[in-house]
Amino acid sequence: MDIEHLRTFVAVADAGGVTAAARRLGLSKSIVSRRLLRIEAQLGVQLLARTTRGAALTEAGITFREHAARASAEIDRARETIIPNGELRGVFRVAMPLTFGPTHFAPVIAEMARRHPQLQIHTSYSDRFVDLISEGFDCAIRGAYLPDSNLIARRVGPILGKLVASPAYVRAHGSPQTPAEIASHQALMQGTETWQFLDGGKIVTVQPQGRFKADSATALAAAAAADLGIAWLPDCITYEYLASGALVPIMTGYPVPAGATFVVRPPGQHPTRKVRVLTEMMIEYFARNSDIWGRDD
């Protein structure tokens, strides 16, 4: 049985339909459908129940999907073992954060594509937490918060941040000196989040309030520079604002707890070489750009 046909079936099973799987694989729907029909003909059983909404696995399909996924993974590992330094091939799907992925991490992805011309890289930029398994991603770059306990994470660099405001806002409204004083200021927020600060060895949590909200740290930095309030932002977003004087650090006696950036992947025995290569490149990127991200002590 052709290994590419097995991979196609796994993609359809995980995507929930031929159309979505074809889009992930970069193939036409007719090719994907023919591969599925060929596998079912070889096995003599129906693996997928086609519906108007897509495709659902039959009982036989559920069982075969697990075996097909393991077989595909074993072939990939065997190929990497035989040719550990060979050219990367196939499709590599990566989820990146929208906040600083296009501006900071996109060059890493571009360099990976340049080094490996046989590799097809599909990158999705979004601040939502994509389901790596059901949406067919090989890995994701995520910062600070990892709600998916079943995923395997490798730390690649730090995320440091601080509380900032514009000089004009500070002149007009003053600057909070303690976390408790944040309640009397206009906070620029992504939603109804809490802010945390270090008070010696303790973590102090506050619930800020404000009229301006945006689901982008870049937009919040622009709002802070426009004198709209105070913002709790990562250094990689405020770096240029601070260098130009458009924003200034405030309440520096209570620093923000350090976060981290991770490469996360679905559970399995070993990461694929594509994931390992991206992980190594991300570690190198953070080491080269410690002036923006801070040092990973």
C-alpha positions in Angstrom: 0.0 0.0 0.0 1.4 3.4 -1.0 2.6 5.5 1.9 1.4 8.7 0.3 -2.1 7.1 0.1 -1.9 6.4 3.9 -0.9 10.0 4.6 -3.8 11.2 2.5 -6.3 9.1 4.4 -4.9 10.3 7.7 -5.2 13.9 6.5 -8.9 13.4 5.4 -9.7 11.7 8.7 -8.2 14.5 10.8 -9.6 17.3 8.6 -13.1 15.8 8.5 -13.4 15.9 4.8 -11.8 15.8 1.3 -11.8 19.5 0.7 -10.1 20.5 3.9 -7.5 17.7 3.5 -6.8 18.6 -0.1 -6.2 22.2 1.0 -3.7 21.1 3.7 -1.9 18.7 1.4 -1.7 21.1 -1.6 -3.5 18.5 -3.8 -6.6 18.6 -5.9 -9.8 17.1 -4.5 -9.9 14.5 -7.3 -6.5 13.2 -6.4 -7.4 12.9 -2.8 -10.7 11.1 -3.6 -8.9 8.6 -5.9 -6.4 7.8 -3.2 -9.1 7.1 -0.7 -11.1 4.9 -3.1 -7.9 2.9 -3.9 -7.2 2.3 -0.2 -10.8 1.2 0.4 -10.7 -1.1 -2.6 -7.4 -2.7 -1.4 -8.8 -3.2 2.1 -12.3 -4.2 1.0 -14.0 -2.1 3.6 -15.5 1.4 3.8 -13.3 3.8 5.9 -15.3 7.0 5.5 -19.0 7.7 5.4 -19.4 10.6 3.0 -22.0 13.3 4.0 -23.0 16.7 2.7 -20.9 18.2 5.5 -17.7 16.2 4.8 -16.7 12.8 5.8 -17.0 10.8 9.1 -14.9 7.8 10.0 -16.6 4.4 10.1 -15.7 2.0 12.9 -13.1 0.4 10.5 -11.9 3.8 9.6 -11.2 4.8 13.2 -9.2 1.6 13.8 -7.3 2.0 10.5 -6.5 5.7 11.0 -4.4 4.8 14.1 -2.4 2.2 12.2 -2.0 4.4 9.2 -0.7 7.3 11.3 1.8 5.1 13.1 3.0 3.6 9.8 3.5 7.0 8.2 5.4 8.2 11.3 7.6 5.1 11.3 8.5 5.6 7.6 9.4 9.2 8.3 11.6 8.3 11.2 13.2 5.5 9.1 14.0 7.9 6.3 15.5 10.4 8.7 17.6 7.7 10.3 19.0 6.5 7.0 19.6 10.1 5.7 19.8 12.3 8.8 21.3 15.2 6.9 19.3 14.8 3.8 17.1 17.4 2.1 13.8 18.1 3.9 10.8 17.3 1.7 7.0 17.2 1.8 4.6 19.6 3.4 5.3 21.3 6.7 2.4 23.1 8.4 3.2 25.6 11.1 0.9 27.8 13.3 2.4 31.1 14.3 1.1 33.9 16.6 -0.4 36.8 14.7 0.9 39.4 17.2 4.6 39.1 16.4 4.8 36.1 14.1 4.7 38.0 10.8 7.2 40.7 12.0 9.6 38.6 14.1 9.3 34.9 13.2 8.4 35.0 9.5 12.1 35.6 8.5 13.0 32.3 10.3 10.4 30.5 8.2 11.6 32.1 5.1 15.2 31.1 5.8 14.1 27.5 6.4 12.4 27.5 3.0 15.5 29.0 1.4 17.7 26.3 2.9 15.4 23.5 1.9 14.0 24.2 -1.6 12.1 20.8 -1.7 10.1 21.6 1.4 6.6 23.0 1.1 5.9 25.3 4.1 2.4 26.4 4.9 2.2 28.9 7.7 -1.0 30.1 9.5 -0.8 33.3 11.5 -3.4 33.6 14.2 -3.5 34.4 17.9 -6.1 31.6 18.6 -4.9 28.3 19.9 -5.3 26.0 16.9 -5.9 22.3 17.5 -2.7 20.9 16.0 -4.1 17.4 15.6 -7.5 18.0 14.2 -6.3 20.9 12.0 -3.3 19.0 10.7 -0.4 21.1 11.9 3.1 19.7 12.4 3.9 22.2 15.2 3.1 25.7 16.5 5.1 28.6 18.0 3.4 29.7 21.2 4.2 32.2 23.9 3.9 32.2 27.6 0.6 30.2 28.0 0.2 26.6 27.1 -3.3 25.3 27.8 -2.9 22.1 25.8 -1.5 19.6 28.4 -1.3 16.8 25.9 1.1 18.6 23.6 4.9 18.3 23.8 6.7 21.7 24.2 10.3 22.7 23.7 11.3 26.1 25.2 13.2 28.1 22.6 13.5 31.6 24.1 12.3 34.1 26.6 9.4 36.6 26.5 10.1 39.6 28.7 7.7 42.5 29.2 6.9 45.6 31.1 4.3 48.2 31.9 4.5 51.2 29.6 2.8 54.5 28.8 3.5 57.6 26.7 5.3 60.6 28.3 2.2 62.7 27.6 -0.1 60.3 29.4 2.3 60.3 32.4 2.4 64.1 32.5 -1.4 64.3 32.4 -2.3 61.4 34.7 0.8 60.5 36.6 2.3 57.0 36.8 1.1 54.2 39.1 3.7 53.5 41.8 2.2 50.2 43.1 0.0 47.5 41.5 -2.9 48.8 43.6 -2.8 52.2 41.9 -3.4 50.6 38.5 -7.1 50.6 39.2 -7.2 54.4 38.9 -5.7 54.4 35.4 -7.0 53.6 31.9 -5.6 50.2 31.0 -5.2 49.1 27.4 -6.1 45.4 27.3 -6.8 42.5 25.0 -9.9 41.4 27.0 -10.7 40.9 30.6 -7.3 39.6 31.5 -5.4 40.0 34.8 -1.9 41.5 35.1 0.8 40.1 37.3 3.8 41.8 38.8 6.7 40.7 41.1 6.8 42.1 44.6 10.0 40.6 45.9 9.4 36.9 45.9 5.6 37.2 45.6 3.4 37.6 42.5 0.8 40.3 42.8 -2.3 40.0 40.6 -4.5 43.0 39.6 -7.6 43.3 37.5 -7.1 46.4 35.3 -10.0 48.4 33.8 -10.2 50.5 30.7 -12.3 51.5 27.7 -9.8 50.5 24.9 -9.4 46.9 24.0 -7.8 45.1 21.0 -6.9 41.5 20.3 -3.5 42.6 19.1 -0.5 43.6 21.2 0.7 45.7 18.2 -2.5 47.7 18.3 -2.3 48.2 22.1 1.3 49.6 21.7 0.0 52.1 19.1 -2.9 53.1 21.5 -0.4 53.6 24.3 1.8 55.8 22.1 -1.4 57.8 21.3 -1.7 58.7 25.0 -4.8 56.5 25.6 -3.5 54.7 28.7 -1.1 52.2 30.2 -0.3 48.8 28.7 1.3 45.6 29.8 3.3 44.5 26.7 6.2 42.2 25.7 9.5 43.9 25.0 9.6 42.7 21.4 6.5 44.9 20.7 7.6 48.0 22.6 11.3 47.9 21.7 11.2 50.6 18.9 8.7 52.7 20.9 11.0 52.8 23.9 14.1 53.5 21.7 12.3 56.5 20.1 10.9 57.8 23.4 7.3 57.3 22.2 6.7 55.1 25.2 8.5 54.9 28.6 8.6 52.2 31.3 6.5 52.8 34.3 6.1 51.2 37.8 9.6 49.6 37.3 9.8 48.6 41.0 7.3 45.8 40.2 8.6 43.9 37.2 6.5 41.6 35.0 7.2 37.9 35.5 9.2 36.4 32.6 7.5 34.3 30.1 8.8 32.0 27.3 8.3 31.0 23.7 7.8 27.3 22.9 7.7 25.1 19.9 4.8 22.7 20.5 3.9 19.6 18.6 1.4 16.7 18.9 2.3 13.9 21.2 4.6 11.1 19.8 7.8 9.3 20.5 10.1 11.6 18.5 9.8 14.9 16.7 10.1 14.9 13.0 13.3 16.3 11.5 11.3 19.2 10.1 10.2 20.2 13.6 13.7 19.7 15.0 15.2 21.9 12.3 12.7 24.7 13.0 13.3 24.4 16.8 17.0 24.8 16.3 16.5 27.8 14.0 14.2 29.4 16.6 16.8 28.9 19.3 19.5 30.5 17.1 17.1 33.4 16.3 16.5 34.2 20.0 20.2 34.1 20.7 20.9 36.6 17.9 18.2 39.0 19.0 18.6 39.2 22.7 18.5 43.0 22.5 14.8 42.7 21.5 13.7 39.6 23.5 16.1 39.7 26.5 18.6 37.0 27.5 17.5 33.5 28.2 19.1 33.2 31.6 
